[in-house]
Amino acid sequence: MNLANVVRINASNHGQKPAILYREQSISYAELWNSIEAIAAFLEFEGVKPGDRIGLSMKDHPLHLIAHFSVARLGAVIVPMDHRWTEKEKLAASNAFRTKMVLTDGETLAGTVTATLDDSVLRTAHDALPAIDDRDTDLLISLSSGTTGAPKGALVTHSNLYERFVSQWAAIGYDSRDCFAILTPLFFGAGRSFAMSLLAVGGTVRLAPQPLKPPEMIKVLQSKDVTATFLPPTLLRRLFDFCKQGNPPLLAGLDYLIVSGEPLYAEEALWVLEKICPNLYSYYASSEGGGISVLPARDFADYASTVGIPTFRTDVQIVDEDGKELGSNIVGRLRYRGPGVATRMIDSDGKEKGVDIGGWFYPGDLAERLPTGHLALRGRDKDVIIRGGVNIYPAEIEATLLAHPDVVEAAVLGLDDTARGQIISAFLASTSRLSSEEMEVWCQTSLAPYKVPQRFSFMESLPKRASGKVDKKALELL
């Protein structure tokens, strides 16, 4: 069915239940459905038809979230656009994805059709819209992580997205009884996915987007109504200094603290379980293919260095360069397929292409599978450092660096070197003044000599992409 119809059923079954909480505002499911219909009618009046692509370039407020379901209601296609992008970046995405219109908070973009979405749209009378069944038609262009100047993404159908939600409900466990705090942008894949997933299952979404200072984040997450949230590691680490020795865990009231975007290192994860929240879940996913694996709280003691077991109805393989599946404890390319995985991509020229034969999607990660079935990430395929003919995986070195008590962020790159192929360069942010000599000695205690970085660069903080991940391309330019 059309994904918006799931919300209509929720409104029919429990219309007075809070669907969205935002500041002092509470929007019930009945009000949510009326708003979805009103915005859809506005879009139809503006000439939007099934299959048209609609850019969403708004700040993180209820109308932005509601608009996702309104676009779905019409059978049109959502094109996420970060409102913080420059006008050039927004136009690049609009042109590459051939948007019919871009919805904004009042901004106009020269060279494309824009429309302002505000509360006045909700007060406009409209006729009832006909039902549309779009289960196997496109709903969303899920942008590849880091997309700005050269946009590309995956074409996700109504069915794909709903199956991703089912996978989250089955593997993590949150449901209609939960109130999920969204502290990340709706433009960002995880923020959007968890917010829409909660409204589809009949739960409550509390929108509390960044920028929030750590005390403000803690206040939101300690609210009596909030039972679940998602935080990328970069946001989670901001809370570390607010955990007091001997006290109960900082966010003990949460039933689900989901970390995603990039994995926590093992030592960090175990510390989070003890000091921040005992109900930690590691969720490994990609914007193009959805969820890959989940590591629940009960498994961290034994498998904190992994990203868990493949999630519900997801088939995962570790293969060599020829696509041959590898055995346990062998590093190779990770690929996966399932009902939530998109099978078509759009490149930066707006051209469509299919994924690998057999429906396999390659997120670009290197991994190995343990005999227990748990997946351990070993870095990005493109980030492998080749030194003296030996493959070196940055994730292992980064974990060693982050184990140092004063290091808060670490990234490792391979830089070209005519004599040795590549040299290992480490970028660090720390709480104290460290030296290259000190860090070299630290690494030598845990790493083989050829894995020890030859260069250390110290920074106040590492550059980040919109998703919160470290921007290694920016580091390459330093």
Order of alpha helices (4+ residues) and beta strands (2+ residues): alpha-beta-beta-alpha-beta-alpha-beta-alpha-beta-beta-beta-beta-alpha-beta-alpha-beta-alpha-beta-alpha-beta-alpha-beta-beta-alpha-beta-beta-beta-beta-beta-beta-beta-beta-beta-alpha-beta-beta-alpha-beta-alpha
